[in-house]
Amino acid sequence: MAIKKSELYSSLWKSCDELRGGMDASQYKDYVLVLLFVKYVSDKYAGVVDALIEVPKGGSFQDIVALKGQKNIGEGINKIIANLAEANDLKGVIDVADFNNTDKLGKGQEMQDRLSNLVRIFENPALNFSKNRADGDDILGDAYEYLMRNFATQSGKSKGQFYTPAEVSRVISKVIGINLAKSSNDTIYDPTCGSGSLLIKAADETDVKISIYGQEMDNATRALARMNMILHGHDTAEIWQDNTLSSPYFKEADGSLKIFDFAVANPPFSSKAWSNGIDPIKDKFERFKEYGIPPAKNGDYAFLLHMVRSLKSNGKGAIILPHGVLFRGNAEADIRKNLISRGIIKGIIGLPPNLFYGTGIPACIIVLDKEDAENRQGIFMIDASKGFVKDGNKNRLREQDIHKIVDVFNKQLEVAKYSRMVSLQEIEANEYNLNIPRYIDSQEEEDIQDIEAHLLGGIPKPDIEALSDYWQVYPTLQQDLFAVTDRPGYLMLKIPASEVKSCIFAHPEFISYGEEIRAVFETWQAKHTPLLKAIQVGDKPKAIIHSLSEDLLQAFASKSLIDKYDVYQHLMTYWVETMKDDVYLLVEDGWKAQLTAVTNKKGHITDYVCELIPKELMINRYFPAEQAAIETLETKKDDIVRQMEELQEEHGGEDGLLEEVTNDSGKITKANVNERIKKIKNDATFADELKVLKAYLKLIEQEADISKQIKVATEFLNNYVLTKYGDLTEDEIKTLVVDDKWLATLRQAINSEMERISQRLTQRIKELAERYDTPLPQLTSRVDELTSRVEGHLQRMGLVW
C-alpha cells in the first residue's frame, strides 16, 4: 500500500523523539537526517549495478538493522556510515554525527535502547523508498524538508538559520526568471546556501538540469545541503564549506570570482563580523570598488554586492535582507544610490514579519537583474506584509499569498495598496530611500465618524458609496435598502436593521449573482471531473493539482466581489489536508477501496476504516434509509433522556421524591429504583413517590430498549457497509471519491465564500445603521428623562442631597 505523505512525515518526526533527551533540535537533526539518507540510498540503490550511489558490503541500512540490541551498536553504525561515505566520496558529509557519543546518546543500555528504537522506526515496512517518485520529486526530498522545517522551528533563534522557509524559496524561484533557463550549462549559485532548500526550489523551476553551486560556512550545515541535493536528484551539485566573503571557493581560471546566470541567497542578517579575513578597500575580487564599502559592523550590503559581482552581465538574482537596507543612511545610502543609478535593482518585495527562523524582524526580497539595467526606468515594489497565516509561533505565507506575489511581480501589475512601479525620478526625489511605505500606503482606510450624523441622524452617503463594489454587482439593492432624507448627503434605511440580512439574501440580484458563481464552479467541475476520474497509477500529483488550481484561479479571475485567490486557497488548503494523500494513494495503488483494521489494546479487531472512502460517504450514498432509521431512534432516545433529566431536576433535590434513589455521584440507577419501589410499594403514604419512581423506571427501560435497537441497527449498517466496500466497482469508487468527497467539499467551500461576501455587506450596513440610529439630542433627552426618574425615586426613598 502507498505511503501517505502525512503518515510518512509523522512517522519520521516520531523518530526524533527517541533522541531528544540529551540534545536540542539543532543537534539531533544530524542523526535523524543521516539515518534517513542511509535508508533511502539503501532502498533505492542496494544491489543495483552502476547505480548513482554505491551501497558497499557493510555499508547499508540492513547492516545497521543487524546491530539492533547489540552493545556496540553506536560504534557499529559509525563504521557502516563510514563505509558508505568512503565508497561515494561523502566523507565529511554523512559521517559528521557520532553515533557513539555517550554525552548525547547516553551510556551502555541507554544508548543501546535509544539507537535500537530509532533504527526500528526506520525499519518500518511502510518506509520503503525504492519506488517513491510519485510526483516527479522524491517523496523523501519533501520529507527531508519537512523535518528541517520542524528542526528549525525547535532550534531556537540562533540555530534555525540553516533553513529558508519553503514558501519564501518558492517566491524567489519564481520571480528571478530561472524558468527561462535553456541549457544544462546555465548555472545557479547561492553564496550562503544553508541546507540548500532555496537552491533546490530555484533549480526545480527549470525544465533543464541546471548546474548548481553553493557555499556554506558551517560544516554540519554543508553536510545537510549535500544530502539534500542527493535526495532531490541533484547529485552533481557542488557544495563547498568556507566563508564566502573572505574565501569564496568558486573562481575563474584567472582568480576572479566565477560568474553565474542566476543567484539566490538568504544570508545572515546584519553580520557584525563580515569583514573578518578581508580588507574591503583592497578586496582582490573588487566587490566593493564600483558601489562602495559596507559599514564595518553591518554586512547586509557585503552579501548583496558579492551577489552582484557573481552575476553575469545578463545575470538575475534575488536576496533576502532586513528592511533596514532600504533606508539606512551613510555608507549604505551611497551604495543604495549607486545600485539604483545603474539599474541593478529590478524590484523589492516586502514580506510579513516573523517568517524566518533566525529572527522575527520583517525582511524583503531584493530582485536583481543586470540585463538591460542601463535602460531601467523604475523599481517595481510590492507590499506583501499583510498576507500570511499564523503557524505556531511563526507566520507563514499561504498558497494564495505566494501566487499573488508571483503573479503581480511577473506581470508588473499595479494593485491599489499592494504594488506599483516607482519611477527613478520619484526615488531620486526621495533621496534614494526605498522604504516601501513611502511609495505604497497599505494601511486600511480609517472609518470616519460623521459628527453631523451623530447629531441629526442619517447614514452619510460617502459610507454607502464606499460599498460601490457591491452596488456594481447588485445595482438595485441599494435603492431597495436606502431612502433619501430631507438633508442632502445623508440616507436612511428603509427597513429595520434586523431585516438587512434577510433582505439581501432574498434579493433577486443576490440570488442571480450566487447562481452565476455556482455556474462558474460547475463549468470548472464539468471540465475536471473526467480528468480526476482518469487518474491512474504513475500519474504526477503535482501536475494534477497544478492543472486544477490554475484553471480554478482563471475561472474566477473576472468575477467581481469574490477574490480569485481566496477561492484558490480553499482548493490548496483542501489539497494539503486531504486530497493530496488521496491522490498519492491512487497513483500508487489505483482505484481500490482498501480497508485497514482497527484494533483495541488487546489486539482484537473492533472496526475497519478506509482512508480513501470514509464510512460516512458510503452511508450517505448507499444506506441513507438505514441511517435515517438510526437517527430517528437516536431522536427518540434523546427525548427520553430529556424527560428523565426533567424528572430528576424536578424531584431530585433535597426532600425530593427521587432523593432516595440518587447516589453520591448524582446518578439514578435502575437497581436503586427497583429496590426503592419494592420497599415502599405497599405503603400508601409513599404514593406520590411511587408514582414518580414508576414513571422514571419506565423511562429507564424505554431508553435501554431503544439503545439496544440502535446498537443492533448500527451493527447491521456497519456490516452492510463492510460488505459494500468489497463489492464496489471502480466506477463506484470514482463517484464516491471525486463527486461525493472532493467536489462536494470544494462546492461547500465556494458557498462559504459567498456567505462571507454577504456577511461583510450585511455587517457593514447594520454597523452604520446602528451607529447613527439615535442622534445625540435624543440620547441626551433620554438621559435627562432617566436621570429625573431616578432622582424622583431617590427623593421618595428619603434620600436628599
Residue pairs with C-beta under 8 A, 6 or more apart in sequence:
1 126
1 585
1 588
1 589
1 594
2 134
2 584
2 585
2 587
2 588
2 589
3 126
3 127
3 128
3 132
3 139
3 584
3 588
4 581
4 584
4 585
4 611
5 139
5 142
5 143
5 580
5 581
5 584
6 581
7 126
7 581
8 126
8 127
8 139
8 143
9 143
9 146
9 147
11 121
11 124
11 126
11 127
12 32
12 36
12 121
12 127
12 143
12 146
12 147
13 146
13 147
13 150
14 121
15 32
15 35
15 118
15 121
15 122
16 25
16 28
16 29
16 32
16 147
16 150
18 114
18 117
18 118
18 121
19 28
19 31
19 32
19 104
19 105
19 114
19 118
20 28
21 106
21 114
22 103
22 104
22 105
22 106
23 104
24 154
24 155
24 156
24 159
25 150
25 151
25 152
25 153
25 154
25 155
25 156
25 159
26 151
26 155
26 156
26 159
26 160
27 104
28 104
28 151
29 147
29 148
29 151
29 155
29 224
30 96
30 97
30 220
30 223
30 224
31 97
31 99
31 118
32 118
32 147
33 144
33 147
33 148
33 224
33 227
34 81
34 94
34 96
34 97
34 227
35 61
35 64
35 118
35 119
35 122
36 122
36 140
36 143
36 144
36 147
37 94
37 227
37 230
37 231
38 60
38 61
38 64
38 80
38 81
38 84
38 94
39 61
39 122
39 127
39 129
40 129
40 138
40 140
40 231
41 53
41 55
41 84
41 230
42 55
42 60
42 61
42 62
43 61
43 128
43 129
43 130
44 51
44 53
44 129
44 130
45 51
45 52
45 53
45 54
45 55
46 55
46 60
46 62
47 55
52 235
53 88
53 230
53 235
54 87
54 88
55 84
55 87
56 83
56 84
56 86
56 87
57 83
58 79
58 80
58 83
59 80
59 81
59 83
59 84
59 87
60 80
60 84
61 122
63 80
64 76
64 77
64 80
64 119
65 119
65 123
67 73
67 76
67 77
67 80
67 115
67 119
68 116
68 119
68 120
69 112
69 116
70 76
70 112
71 108
71 112
73 99
73 111
73 112
73 115
73 116
74 99
74 100
74 101
74 105
74 111
74 115
75 99
75 100
77 99
77 100
77 115
78 95
78 98
78 99
78 100
81 94
81 95
81 99
82 91
82 95
84 90
84 94
85 91
85 92
85 93
85 94
85 95
90 226
92 219
92 223
92 241
93 222
93 223
93 226
93 227
94 223
94 227
96 219
96 220
96 223
98 104
99 105
99 115
100 111
102 111
105 111
105 114
105 115
106 114
129 138
129 139
129 140
132 138
132 139
132 140
133 139
134 540
134 541
134 584
134 587
134 588
135 540
135 541
135 542
135 543
135 584
135 587
136 540
136 542
136 543
137 204
137 232
137 233
137 542
138 231
138 232
138 233
140 231
141 200
141 228
141 231
141 232
141 233
144 227
144 228
144 231
144 232
145 166
145 197
145 228
148 162
148 163
148 195
148 197
148 224
148 228
149 163
149 165
149 166
151 160
151 163
152 160
152 162
152 163
152 357
153 160
153 357
153 392
153 393
153 394
155 357
157 358
157 359
158 358
160 357
160 358
161 194
161 268
161 356
161 357
161 358
162 194
162 195
162 218
162 221
162 224
163 194
163 195
163 197
163 357
164 194
164 197
164 198
164 266
164 320
164 356
165 355
165 356
165 357
165 396
165 397
166 197
166 201
167 355
167 396
167 397
167 401
167 402
168 266
168 320
168 351
168 355
168 356
168 365
168 397
169 197
169 198
169 200
169 201
169 202
170 201
170 402
171 349
171 365
171 397
171 402
171 405
171 406
172 198
172 201
172 202
172 264
172 318
172 320
172 365
173 198
173 201
173 202
173 204
173 205
173 264
174 205
174 402
174 406
174 410
175 318
175 347
175 349
175 365
175 367
175 405
175 406
175 409
175 410
176 202
176 262
176 264
176 316
176 317
176 318
176 367
177 262
177 316
177 369
178 188
178 202
178 203
178 205
178 206
178 210
178 262
178 316
179 205
179 206
179 207
181 206
181 207
181 208
181 210
181 261
181 262
182 208
183 208
184 208
184 209
184 210
184 211
185 211
186 206
186 208
186 210
186 211
186 261
186 262
187 210
187 211
187 212
187 213
187 260
187 261
187 262
188 199
188 202
188 203
188 210
188 211
188 212
188 213
188 260
188 261
188 262
188 263
188 264
189 213
189 214
189 250
189 258
189 260
189 262
189 263
189 264
189 310
190 196
190 198
190 199
190 213
190 214
190 215
190 263
190 264
190 265
191 214
191 215
191 244
191 248
191 263
191 265
191 267
191 303
191 306
191 307
191 310
192 215
192 216
192 217
192 244
192 265
192 266
192 267
192 268
192 303
193 199
193 214
193 215
193 216
193 222
193 225
193 239
194 216
194 221
194 224
194 225
194 266
195 221
195 224
195 225
195 228
196 214
196 224
196 225
196 226
196 228
196 229
196 237
196 239
197 228
198 264
198 265
198 266
199 212
199 214
199 225
199 229
199 237
199 264
200 228
200 229
200 232
200 234
202 262
202 264
203 210
203 212
203 234
204 232
210 262
211 236
212 229
212 234
212 236
212 237
212 238
213 237
213 238
213 239
213 250
213 258
213 260
214 225
214 237
214 238
214 239
214 240
215 239
215 240
215 241
215 242
215 244
215 248
215 249
215 250
216 222
216 225
216 239
216 240
216 241
217 241
217 242
217 243
217 244
218 241
219 241
222 239
222 240
222 241
225 239
226 237
226 239
229 235
229 237
229 239
238 250
240 249
240 250
242 248
242 249
243 276
243 277
244 303
244 306
245 274
245 275
245 277
245 278
245 299
245 302
245 303
245 306
246 276
246 277
246 278
247 277
248 257
248 285
248 306
250 257
250 258
250 310
251 257
251 258
252 258
252 259
255 284
256 285
257 285
257 287
257 306
257 309
257 310
258 310
259 309
259 310
259 311
259 312
259 315
260 310
260 311
260 312
260 315
261 311
261 312
261 314
261 315
261 316
262 311
262 315
262 316
262 317
263 307
263 310
263 311
263 315
263 316
263 317
263 318
263 319
263 368
264 317
264 318
264 319
265 303
265 307
265 317
265 318
265 319
265 320
266 319
266 320
266 356
267 299
267 300
267 303
267 319
267 320
267 321
268 299
268 358
269 300
269 321
269 322
269 358
269 359
269 361
269 363
270 298
270 299
270 300
270 322
270 324
271 298
271 299
271 300
271 302
271 303
272 297
272 298
272 299
273 299
274 294
274 298
274 299
274 302
274 303
275 296
275 299
275 302
280 288
280 293
280 294
280 302
281 288
281 293
283 289
285 309
286 309
287 302
287 305
287 306
287 308
287 309
288 294
288 302
288 305
290 338
291 305
291 308
291 335
291 338
291 339
292 301
292 331
292 334
292 335
292 338
293 331
294 300
294 301
294 302
294 305
294 331
294 332
294 335
295 301
295 330
295 331
295 332
298 328
298 332
300 321
300 322
300 324
300 325
300 332
301 325
301 331
301 332
301 335
303 319
303 321
304 319
304 321
304 325
304 339
304 366
305 335
307 317
307 319
307 368
308 317
308 339
308 344
308 368
308 370
311 317
311 368
311 370
312 370
313 370
313 371
314 370
314 371
315 368
315 369
315 370
315 371
316 346
316 367
316 368
316 369
316 370
316 371
317 367
317 368
317 369
318 365
318 366
318 367
318 368
319 365
319 366
319 368
320 351
320 356
320 363
320 364
320 365
321 363
321 364
321 366
322 359
322 361
322 362
322 363
322 364
323 350
323 361
323 362
323 363
323 364
323 435
323 436
325 332
325 336
325 364
325 366
326 336
326 348
326 364
326 433
326 434
326 435
326 436
327 433
327 434
327 435
333 431
333 432
336 432
336 434
337 432
339 345
340 379
340 424
340 427
340 432
340 434
342 373
342 374
343 372
343 373
343 374
343 375
343 376
344 368
344 369
344 370
344 373
345 366
345 367
345 368
345 379
345 434
346 367
346 368
346 369
346 376
346 379
346 380
347 366
347 367
347 379
347 380
347 381
347 382
347 409
348 364
348 365
348 366
348 367
348 379
348 380
348 381
348 382
348 434
348 436
349 364
349 365
349 367
349 381
349 382
349 384
349 405
349 409
350 362
350 364
350 381
350 382
350 383
350 384
350 385
350 436
351 362
351 363
351 364
351 365
351 384
351 385
351 397
352 362
352 384
352 385
352 386
352 387
352 388
352 395
352 397
353 360
353 361
353 362
353 385
353 395
354 360
354 362
354 394
354 395
355 363
355 388
355 394
355 395
355 396
355 397
356 363
357 394
362 385
364 436
367 409
369 376
376 424
377 423
377 424
378 421
378 422
378 423
378 424
378 426
378 427
379 421
379 422
379 424
379 427
379 434
380 409
380 412
380 419
380 420
380 421
380 422
381 419
381 420
381 421
381 422
381 434
381 436
381 439
381 440
382 405
382 408
382 409
382 418
382 419
382 440
383 417
383 418
383 419
383 436
383 437
383 440
383 442
384 401
384 404
384 405
384 418
385 442
386 442
387 397
387 398
387 400
387 401
387 404
387 405
388 395
388 396
388 397
388 398
388 401
389 395
389 396
389 398
390 396
397 405
398 569
398 572
399 549
399 568
399 569
399 572
399 573
400 565
400 566
400 568
400 569
400 572
403 553
403 565
403 568
404 565
407 413
408 415
408 418
408 419
409 419
412 421
413 419
414 420
414 421
417 440
417 441
417 442
417 443
418 440
418 442
419 440
420 439
420 440
422 439
426 439
427 433
427 434
430 438
430 439
445 466
449 771
450 460
450 463
450 772
452 490
453 459
453 460
453 490
453 771
453 772
453 775
454 772
454 775
454 776
455 775
455 776
455 777
456 487
456 490
456 775
457 485
457 490
457 492
457 772
457 773
457 774
457 775
458 485
458 487
458 490
458 491
458 492
458 772
459 482
459 490
459 491
459 492
459 493
459 768
459 769
459 772
460 489
460 490
460 772
461 489
461 490
461 491
462 489
463 768
464 478
464 482
464 491
464 768
467 761
467 764
467 765
469 560
469 561
470 477
470 561
470 761
471 477
471 478
472 560
473 509
473 513
473 560
473 561
474 507
474 509
474 510
474 513
475 509
476 509
477 504
477 507
477 509
477 510
480 494
480 503
480 507
481 493
481 494
481 495
481 500
481 503
481 504
481 765
482 491
482 492
482 493
482 494
483 491
483 492
483 493
483 494
484 491
484 492
485 491
485 492
493 500
493 765
493 769
495 503
497 765
497 766
497 769
497 770
497 773
500 762
500 765
500 766
500 769
501 758
501 762
501 766
504 510
504 758
504 761
504 762
505 758
510 758
513 561
514 754
516 559
517 559
517 562
517 750
517 754
518 750
520 555
520 556
520 559
521 555
521 746
521 747
521 750
523 555
524 551
524 552
524 555
525 743
525 746
525 747
527 551
528 547
528 548
528 551
529 738
529 739
529 743
531 544
531 547
532 544
532 548
532 738
532 742
533 734
533 738
535 544
535 583
535 586
535 587
535 591
536 586
536 587
536 590
537 586
537 587
537 588
537 589
537 590
538 587
539 586
539 587
540 587
541 580
541 583
541 584
541 587
544 583
545 572
545 575
545 579
545 580
545 583
548 571
549 568
549 571
549 572
549 575
552 567
552 568
552 571
553 564
553 565
553 567
553 568
556 562
556 564
556 567
556 568
557 564
561 757
562 753
562 754
562 757
566 753
567 749
567 750
567 753
570 746
570 749
570 750
570 752
570 753
571 746
571 749
574 742
574 745
574 746
574 749
578 745
579 742
581 611
582 611
582 612
582 737
582 741
582 742
585 611
585 612
586 612
586 737
591 730
591 733
591 734
591 737
592 612
592 733
593 610
593 612
593 613
593 725
593 728
593 733
594 610
594 611
594 612
595 608
595 609
595 610
595 722
595 725
596 608
596 609
596 610
596 611
597 605
597 607
597 608
598 605
598 606
598 607
598 608
598 609
599 605
599 606
600 606
607 718
608 722
608 725
609 615
610 725
612 733
612 737
613 725
613 728
613 733
613 736
613 737
613 741
614 741
615 718
615 721
617 736
617 740
617 741
618 721
618 724
618 725
618 736
619 626
619 627
619 717
619 721
620 627
620 740
621 735
621 736
621 740
622 720
622 721
622 724
623 717
623 720
623 721
623 724
626 713
626 716
626 717
626 720
627 717
629 713
630 710
630 713
630 714
630 717
633 706
633 709
633 710
633 713
634 710
636 706
637 703
637 706
637 707
637 710
640 699
640 702
640 703
640 706
641 703
643 699
644 668
644 696
644 699
644 700
644 703
647 658
647 692
647 695
647 696
647 699
648 658
648 662
648 668
648 696
650 656
651 657
651 658
651 659
651 692
652 658
652 659
652 662
652 666
652 668
653 659
657 688
657 689
657 692
657 693
658 668
658 692
658 693
658 696
660 676
660 689
661 668
661 669
661 672
661 673
661 675
661 676
661 693
661 696
662 668
662 672
663 669
663 672
668 696
668 700
670 697
670 700
670 701
670 704
673 693
673 696
673 697
673 700
674 697
676 689
676 693
677 690
677 693
677 694
677 697
680 686
680 689
680 690
681 690
728 736
774 782
